[in-house]
Amino acid sequence: MNINVKEAEILQFYAKQAAEHPSERLTLRVSHIKDVVRHGRLIADGIGLDSHGRAILDAITYLHDYYQVLQIANNAPDPHIHHSDPIALEKTLFGNGKIDDYVGGLTVFDKEVIKTAIVQHAKIAVNLPVDASSHLILFCNLIRDADKSAIYELIEEPVYVLRNDHGYTDDQIKSSRSKDGIVTGVNPKVLVDFTDGRSILNEDIKTPADWAIGMLGYLYNVQTDVALKNMLQSAAKFVGNLPFSAEVNDVVRGCYYRTLNSLAVRN
């Protein structure tokens, strides 16, 4: 049986949530979902995914932030759990059969793939049993690449993102100062983690420069060439627009060049 991703029904659901609970945050989240779908399709083209795989990836990208939309609209069963928590997905998509309203023709294994990929997409790294099938691992990697690629499109203008998405003032951005005024420049732990090739934890991001280095860390562990190419193009624009002092800009740009060097060695 062919898989039928019911795009109209999914988009209608998102539009209904946005209409009932209008907010810029919800509008941006739905826009992000559409961007992830678009990047997922570019990746599918790049790796030559077959029609079944394309439908699975479409379903994953369309639904990966489903619970977060419910949370923003104040319609989630539990507003406090993470939007990729298995319990969240079980309550809203899989335990009640809602997934079948949005995607027709799924087998039990197809549903397991979709659910697993959504659960894994927001983790620091894919965390599956050592005997996990290559099928599961593939789609976990593809949604992560599509999600990162969509996020990266938005960072090309770092001042806009820092001001509007993170609430920093222009003075805090220029001086790379934390909102509480305690930390200026770069948190040493952020620099150590980045240098060691580890993802930057949200709790360690104190300043605008920390955020910038954390975003460069997204370039680690990108699995597909098409995603990496798009992200590197955005990263080049990003570092060209760094708004910090010359000294801090040099630190962040050094992280960028370190990433490029590691990618060159890998390839």
Helices and strands as residue ranges (DSSP letters): E 4-5, H 7-20, H 24-47, H 51-63, H 66-72, H 86-89, I 90-94, H 99-102, E 103-104, H 108-120, H 134-153, G 154-156, H 158-164, H 170-175, H 188-195, G 202-204, H 208-216, G 217-219, H 225-240, H 246-266
